[in-house]
């Protein structure tokens, strides 16, 4: 740093010491500043992209891109305002022209429904791209995305129009140009001719409108015929089979003409039967209506019944919850009884042989159950050696008619 200061101080001392050197250096510095300003202005008007400018590139596919020269400042416009330029052109694999559109950062929002139009800027066929950036609800495209061919349009060139004209149309056009050249050589005769042509064109306007409408209809008709002819031409074998099948069908119908007449003669009777069946169906519908009314009334009461069932289901749910501990406690007992049941199965098989004989015995026993109960009760009273007061001694005395007679005879005095 000290060395640089020393050199600057030495140079400044030399400039001041040399006569006229300071003035010359000032003039040179002024010229450099002026040249830089002029060069910057020219470059800015030549649409030069400076490194510090931020741009976003998108791509668009066109069927053709005539008159496009990337790097020549051809513009990209939105609503007529320049927002970028065409920076690159290339050929896709399917033979389309793909242009790279570099947009300024603040204009770089492009949606998926955007459209691009290639338009001439002047009669010299200098092109620019008119960009419609689209909008919602379409999503925003990522930088570098490609607008497909269906969303781009190119201008029709004059040579393309002339190439579709036949020889007679070209000859007529050349004659019309020659006649217009001769007419322009005598300008005094042009106004009356133009007025007559104007009246003629007004008179021919309905005719031209009708022809235009007819032309559209004829074009659609020709297109439809072309599609039919193409489809038929691509499937001749199938068309031949269809015609053969149609001929065989007609031959079969012709051979069975008598049977067809007989079937047609039976149609009136069939119609009567069908009418009778329709009447029966109407009666059935009349009987079905009350049934449907009853079903409708029942369906009206069904919600209340279902509401009642919901309470029953709730109680059943609570009962199930209460029974769950009992079932859980009975599970070990059932597990213990399972071997006993398995062992008792053979014994039960033996009882099957005599169990059907118990029904008559049981029937007879049911009638004498009260007497049997009294006998058991009396027998228990007689033979039991104690009662509620303690142990007792009991005796059994049996009296009958013979016993009384014997006692009376014993009390009589003996006869002499």
C-alpha positions as CSV (number, residue, x, y, z in Angstrom):
1,X,0.0,0.0,0.0
2,X,2.8,2.4,0.8
3,X,4.5,1.6,-2.5
4,X,1.3,2.3,-4.4
5,X,0.9,5.6,-2.7
6,X,4.5,6.4,-3.5
7,X,3.9,5.7,-7.2
8,X,0.7,7.7,-7.4
9,X,2.5,10.6,-5.7
10,X,5.4,10.4,-8.2
11,X,3.0,10.2,-11.2
12,X,1.0,13.2,-9.9
13,X,4.2,15.2,-9.4
14,X,5.3,14.4,-12.9
15,X,1.9,15.4,-14.4
16,X,2.1,18.7,-12.7
17,X,5.7,19.2,-13.7
18,X,5.1,18.4,-17.4
19,X,3.4,21.3,-19.2
20,X,0.1,20.3,-21.0
21,X,0.1,16.7,-19.8
22,X,-2.7,17.2,-17.3
23,X,-4.9,18.8,-20.0
24,X,-4.3,15.9,-22.4
25,X,-5.1,13.3,-19.8
26,X,-8.4,15.1,-18.9
27,X,-9.4,15.2,-22.6
28,X,-8.7,11.4,-22.9
29,X,-10.7,10.6,-19.8
30,X,-13.6,12.7,-21.0
31,X,-13.6,10.9,-24.4
32,X,-13.5,7.5,-22.6
33,X,-16.6,8.5,-20.4
34,X,-18.5,9.8,-23.5
35,X,-17.7,6.7,-25.5
36,X,-18.9,4.4,-22.6
37,X,-22.1,6.4,-22.3
38,X,-22.8,6.2,-26.1
39,X,-21.9,2.5,-26.3
40,X,-24.2,1.7,-23.3
41,X,-27.1,3.6,-24.9
42,X,-26.6,1.8,-28.3
43,X,-26.4,-1.6,-26.6
44,X,-29.5,-1.0,-24.6
45,X,-31.4,-0.1,-27.7
46,X,-30.1,-3.2,-29.4
47,X,-31.7,-5.4,-26.7
48,X,-28.4,-6.7,-25.4
49,X,-28.8,-9.1,-22.5
50,X,-26.4,-8.1,-19.7
51,X,-25.2,-10.7,-17.3
52,X,-26.9,-9.2,-14.3
53,X,-30.3,-9.3,-15.8
54,X,-32.5,-12.2,-14.5
55,X,-34.5,-14.0,-17.2
56,X,-36.6,-17.2,-17.2
57,X,-36.7,-19.4,-20.3
58,X,-39.7,-21.4,-21.7
59,X,-40.0,-23.4,-24.9
60,X,-42.7,-23.5,-27.5
61,X,-43.2,-26.0,-30.4
62,X,-44.4,-24.6,-33.7
63,X,-45.2,-26.4,-36.9
64,X,-42.8,-24.1,-38.7
65,X,-40.8,-21.0,-37.7
66,X,-40.2,-19.0,-40.9
67,X,-38.2,-15.8,-40.6
68,X,-36.9,-16.6,-37.1
69,X,-33.2,-15.8,-36.4
70,X,-32.3,-16.3,-32.7
71,X,-29.8,-13.7,-31.4
72,X,-31.1,-10.9,-33.6
73,X,-33.3,-9.4,-30.9
74,X,-36.6,-10.8,-32.1
75,X,-39.1,-10.0,-29.4
76,X,-41.5,-11.8,-27.2
77,X,-44.5,-9.7,-26.4
78,X,-47.4,-9.9,-23.9
79,X,-50.3,-7.5,-24.7
80,X,-48.1,-5.7,-27.2
81,X,-45.4,-5.0,-24.6
82,X,-41.9,-6.5,-25.2
83,X,-41.1,-8.8,-22.2
84,X,-38.3,-10.9,-23.6
85,X,-36.7,-12.3,-26.8
86,X,-36.2,-15.5,-28.9
87,X,-32.8,-16.8,-27.8
88,X,-32.7,-20.3,-29.5
89,X,-34.3,-22.4,-32.2
90,X,-34.0,-26.2,-32.7
91,X,-35.6,-29.1,-34.4
92,X,-37.5,-31.8,-32.4
93,X,-37.5,-35.5,-33.0
94,X,-40.8,-35.3,-34.8
95,X,-39.6,-32.5,-37.2
96,X,-41.2,-29.5,-35.4
97,X,-39.6,-26.2,-34.7
98,X,-38.9,-25.5,-31.0
99,X,-38.2,-21.9,-29.9
100,X,-36.7,-20.9,-26.6
101,X,-38.4,-17.8,-25.2
102,X,-36.4,-15.9,-22.5
103,X,-38.7,-13.6,-20.4
104,X,-37.9,-11.0,-17.9
105,X,-38.2,-12.1,-14.3
106,X,-41.3,-10.0,-13.5
107,X,-43.2,-11.3,-16.6
108,X,-42.2,-14.9,-16.2
109,X,-45.5,-16.3,-14.7
110,X,-46.8,-18.6,-17.5
111,X,-49.8,-21.0,-16.9
112,X,-50.4,-24.4,-18.5
113,X,-53.2,-22.9,-20.7
114,X,-50.9,-20.3,-22.3
115,X,-50.8,-19.8,-26.0
116,X,-48.0,-18.6,-28.3
117,X,-48.5,-16.9,-31.8
118,X,-45.7,-16.3,-34.3
119,X,-46.6,-13.1,-36.1
120,X,-44.8,-10.9,-38.7
121,X,-43.5,-7.6,-37.5
122,X,-43.1,-6.0,-40.9
123,X,-43.5,-6.8,-44.6
124,X,-39.9,-8.1,-44.6
125,X,-41.2,-11.1,-42.7
126,X,-39.4,-10.2,-39.5
127,X,-41.1,-12.3,-36.8
128,X,-41.9,-11.9,-33.1
129,X,-43.8,-14.2,-30.7
130,X,-47.1,-12.9,-29.2
131,X,-47.5,-14.8,-25.8
132,X,-50.8,-15.2,-24.0
133,X,-49.6,-16.3,-20.5
134,X,-53.0,-17.9,-19.6
135,X,-54.4,-17.9,-16.1
136,X,-56.2,-19.8,-13.4
137,X,-57.5,-22.5,-12.8
138,X,-54.5,-23.8,-14.8
139,X,-51.3,-24.5,-12.9
140,X,-48.2,-22.4,-13.2
141,X,-45.5,-23.9,-15.5
142,X,-42.0,-24.6,-14.3
143,X,-39.1,-22.8,-16.0
144,X,-38.0,-24.7,-19.0
145,X,-41.5,-26.2,-19.7
146,X,-42.6,-26.7,-23.3
147,X,-45.9,-25.4,-24.8
148,X,-47.2,-28.1,-27.0
149,X,-48.0,-27.7,-30.7
150,X,-51.8,-27.6,-30.0
151,X,-51.2,-24.3,-28.1
152,X,-49.1,-22.5,-30.8
153,X,-50.0,-20.9,-34.1
154,X,-47.8,-19.8,-37.0
155,X,-48.6,-17.3,-39.9
156,X,-49.5,-18.5,-43.3
157,X,-46.9,-17.5,-45.9
158,X,-47.8,-16.2,-49.4
159,X,-46.0,-19.0,-51.1
160,X,-48.1,-21.5,-49.2
161,X,-51.3,-19.9,-50.6
162,X,-49.9,-19.8,-54.1
163,X,-48.8,-23.4,-53.9
164,X,-52.4,-24.5,-53.4
165,X,-53.6,-22.8,-56.6
166,X,-53.8,-24.8,-59.8
167,X,-52.5,-23.6,-63.2
168,X,-55.8,-22.0,-64.2
169,X,-56.0,-20.0,-61.0
170,X,-52.4,-18.8,-61.4
171,X,-53.0,-17.8,-65.0
172,X,-56.2,-15.9,-63.9
173,X,-54.3,-14.1,-61.2
174,X,-51.5,-13.1,-63.6
175,X,-54.1,-11.7,-66.1
176,X,-55.8,-9.8,-63.2
177,X,-52.5,-8.2,-62.3
178,X,-51.8,-7.3,-65.9
179,X,-55.3,-5.7,-66.2
180,X,-54.8,-3.8,-63.0
181,X,-51.5,-2.5,-64.4
182,X,-53.3,-1.3,-67.5
183,X,-56.1,0.2,-65.4
184,X,-53.7,2.0,-63.1
185,X,-52.1,3.6,-66.2
186,X,-55.4,5.5,-66.8
187,X,-56.4,6.7,-63.4
188,X,-59.3,8.8,-64.7
189,X,-61.4,5.7,-65.5
190,X,-61.0,3.9,-62.2
191,X,-63.6,5.7,-60.0
192,X,-66.7,4.8,-62.2
193,X,-65.5,1.3,-62.5
194,X,-65.0,0.9,-58.7
195,X,-68.5,2.2,-58.1
196,X,-69.9,-0.3,-60.5
197,X,-67.9,-3.0,-58.9
198,X,-69.1,-2.0,-55.5
199,X,-72.8,-2.2,-56.6
200,X,-72.0,-5.6,-58.2
201,X,-70.4,-6.9,-55.0
202,X,-73.3,-5.8,-52.9
203,X,-75.7,-7.6,-55.2
204,X,-73.5,-10.8,-55.2
205,X,-73.2,-10.7,-51.4
206,X,-76.2,-13.0,-50.7
207,X,-75.0,-15.4,-53.4
208,X,-71.5,-15.5,-51.9
209,X,-73.0,-16.1,-48.4
210,X,-75.0,-19.0,-49.7
211,X,-72.0,-20.4,-51.5
212,X,-70.0,-20.1,-48.4
213,X,-72.6,-22.0,-46.4
214,X,-72.9,-24.6,-49.1
215,X,-69.2,-24.9,-49.3
216,X,-69.0,-25.8,-45.6
217,X,-71.7,-28.4,-46.0
218,X,-70.1,-29.8,-49.1
219,X,-66.8,-30.0,-47.2
220,X,-68.4,-31.8,-44.3
221,X,-70.2,-34.1,-46.7
222,X,-67.0,-34.9,-48.6
223,X,-65.1,-35.5,-45.4
224,X,-67.8,-37.9,-44.2
225,X,-67.8,-39.7,-47.6
226,X,-64.0,-39.9,-47.4
227,X,-64.1,-41.4,-43.9
228,X,-66.7,-44.0,-45.0
229,X,-64.8,-44.8,-48.1
230,X,-61.5,-45.1,-46.1
231,X,-63.1,-47.4,-43.5
232,X,-64.8,-49.5,-46.2
233,X,-61.5,-49.7,-48.2
234,X,-59.5,-50.8,-45.2
235,X,-62.0,-53.6,-44.5
236,X,-63.0,-55.0,-47.9
237,X,-63.2,-58.6,-46.6
238,X,-65.5,-57.7,-43.8
239,X,-67.7,-55.7,-46.2
240,X,-67.9,-58.7,-48.6
241,X,-68.9,-61.0,-45.7
242,X,-71.6,-58.6,-44.7
243,X,-73.0,-58.5,-48.2
244,X,-72.9,-62.3,-48.5
245,X,-74.6,-62.6,-45.1
246,X,-77.3,-60.1,-46.2
247,X,-77.9,-62.0,-49.5
248,X,-78.2,-65.3,-47.6
249,X,-80.6,-63.8,-45.2
250,X,-82.8,-62.5,-48.0
251,X,-82.7,-65.9,-49.7
252,X,-83.7,-67.6,-46.5
253,X,-86.6,-65.2,-46.1
254,X,-87.7,-65.8,-49.6
255,X,-87.6,-69.6,-49.1
256,X,-89.7,-69.3,-46.0
257,X,-92.3,-66.9,-47.4
258,X,-95.2,-69.3,-46.6
259,X,-94.1,-69.8,-43.0
260,X,-93.8,-66.0,-42.6
261,X,-97.3,-65.5,-43.9
262,X,-98.6,-68.2,-41.5
263,X,-96.8,-66.5,-38.6
264,X,-98.3,-63.1,-39.6
265,X,-101.8,-64.7,-39.7
266,X,-101.3,-65.9,-36.1
267,X,-100.6,-62.4,-34.9
268,X,-104.3,-61.4,-34.3
269,X,-104.8,-64.3,-31.9
270,X,-101.6,-63.5,-30.2
271,X,-102.9,-59.9,-29.8
272,X,-106.1,-61.1,-28.2
273,X,-104.1,-63.3,-25.8
274,X,-101.8,-60.4,-25.0
275,X,-104.9,-58.2,-24.3
276,X,-106.3,-60.8,-21.9
277,X,-103.0,-61.1,-20.2
278,X,-102.8,-57.3,-19.9
279,X,-106.3,-57.3,-18.3
280,X,-105.2,-60.0,-15.8
281,X,-102.2,-57.9,-15.0
282,X,-104.4,-54.9,-14.4
283,X,-106.6,-56.9,-11.9
284,X,-103.4,-58.1,-10.2
285,X,-102.3,-54.5,-9.9
286,X,-105.7,-53.6,-8.4
287,X,-105.3,-56.3,-5.7
288,X,-101.7,-55.3,-5.2
289,X,-102.5,-51.7,-4.3
290,X,-104.2,-52.6,-0.9
291,X,-101.2,-54.8,0.0
292,X,-98.8,-52.0,-0.8
293,X,-101.0,-49.6,1.3
294,X,-100.7,-52.1,4.2
295,X,-97.0,-52.3,3.8
296,X,-96.8,-48.5,3.7
297,X,-98.8,-48.3,7.0
298,X,-96.5,-51.0,8.6
299,X,-93.5,-49.1,7.4
300,X,-94.8,-46.1,9.2
301,X,-95.0,-48.0,12.5
302,X,-91.6,-49.7,11.9
303,X,-89.5,-46.7,13.3
304,X,-91.3,-46.8,16.6
305,X,-90.9,-50.6,16.8
306,X,-87.2,-50.3,16.0
307,X,-87.0,-47.6,18.7
308,X,-88.5,-50.1,21.2
309,X,-86.1,-52.8,20.0
310,X,-83.2,-50.5,20.7
311,X,-84.2,-50.4,24.4
312,X,-84.5,-54.2,24.4
313,X,-81.1,-54.5,22.8
314,X,-79.6,-52.1,25.4
315,X,-81.1,-54.3,28.2
316,X,-79.8,-57.4,26.5
317,X,-76.4,-55.8,26.3
318,X,-76.4,-55.0,30.0
319,X,-77.6,-58.6,30.8
320,X,-74.8,-60.0,28.7
321,X,-72.3,-57.8,30.6
322,X,-73.8,-59.1,33.9
323,X,-73.7,-62.7,32.7
324,X,-70.1,-62.6,31.6
325,X,-68.6,-63.1,35.1
326,X,-71.0,-66.0,35.7
327,X,-70.0,-67.6,32.4
328,X,-66.3,-67.0,33.2
329,X,-66.8,-68.6,36.7
330,X,-68.6,-71.6,35.2
331,X,-66.0,-72.3,32.6
332,X,-63.7,-74.3,35.1
333,X,-66.7,-76.3,36.3
334,X,-67.6,-77.2,32.7
335,X,-64.0,-78.1,32.0
336,X,-64.1,-80.5,35.1
337,X,-67.5,-82.0,34.0
338,X,-66.3,-82.7,30.4
339,X,-64.5,-86.0,31.5
340,X,-67.5,-87.1,33.5
341,X,-69.8,-86.6,30.5
342,X,-67.4,-88.5,28.3
343,X,-67.5,-91.4,30.9
344,X,-71.3,-91.3,31.3
345,X,-72.0,-91.5,27.5
346,X,-71.7,-95.4,27.5
347,X,-74.0,-95.7,30.5
348,X,-76.6,-93.5,28.8
349,X,-76.4,-95.6,25.7
350,X,-77.6,-98.6,27.9
351,X,-80.5,-96.7,29.4
352,X,-81.9,-96.0,25.9
353,X,-83.1,-99.6,25.6
354,X,-85.5,-99.4,28.6
355,X,-86.2,-95.7,29.0
356,X,-89.2,-95.9,26.6
357,X,-90.9,-98.3,29.1
358,X,-91.0,-95.6,31.8
359,X,-93.9,-93.7,30.2
360,X,-96.7,-96.2,31.3
361,X,-95.3,-96.5,34.8
362,X,-95.0,-92.8,35.2
363,X,-98.6,-92.4,33.9
364,X,-100.0,-94.8,36.5
365,X,-97.9,-93.3,39.3
366,X,-99.1,-89.8,38.7
367,X,-102.7,-90.8,39.5
368,X,-101.7,-92.2,43.0
369,X,-99.3,-89.5,44.0
370,X,-101.7,-88.0,46.7
371,X,-102.3,-91.5,48.3
372,X,-98.6,-92.2,48.2
373,X,-97.8,-88.9,49.8
374,X,-100.4,-89.6,52.6
375,X,-98.9,-93.1,53.1
376,X,-95.4,-91.8,53.5
377,X,-96.5,-89.0,55.9
378,X,-98.6,-91.4,58.1
379,X,-95.9,-94.1,58.0
380,X,-93.3,-91.5,59.1
381,X,-95.6,-90.4,62.0
382,X,-96.2,-93.9,63.1
383,X,-92.8,-95.3,63.1
384,X,-90.8,-92.2,64.2
385,X,-89.5,-92.5,67.8
386,X,-89.6,-88.8,68.6
387,X,-91.6,-85.7,67.9
388,X,-91.1,-82.0,68.6
389,X,-91.2,-82.6,72.4
390,X,-88.6,-85.3,72.5
391,X,-88.4,-89.1,72.5
392,X,-91.7,-91.0,72.8
393,X,-92.9,-94.6,73.0
394,X,-95.5,-95.5,70.5
395,X,-97.9,-98.4,70.1
396,X,-100.0,-99.6,67.3
397,X,-103.6,-100.7,67.9
398,X,-105.5,-102.0,65.0
399,X,-109.3,-102.2,65.2
400,X,-111.6,-103.9,62.8
401,X,-115.2,-105.3,62.7
402,X,-114.1,-108.7,63.7
403,X,-112.2,-107.4,66.7
404,X,-115.3,-105.6,68.0
405,X,-117.5,-108.7,67.6
406,X,-115.0,-110.8,69.4
407,X,-114.9,-108.4,72.4
408,X,-118.7,-108.3,72.6
409,X,-118.9,-112.1,72.7
410,X,-116.3,-112.2,75.4
411,X,-118.3,-109.9,77.6
412,X,-121.5,-111.9,77.4
413,X,-122.3,-114.3,80.2
414,X,-122.2,-117.9,79.3
415,X,-125.6,-119.5,78.6
416,X,-126.8,-122.3,80.9
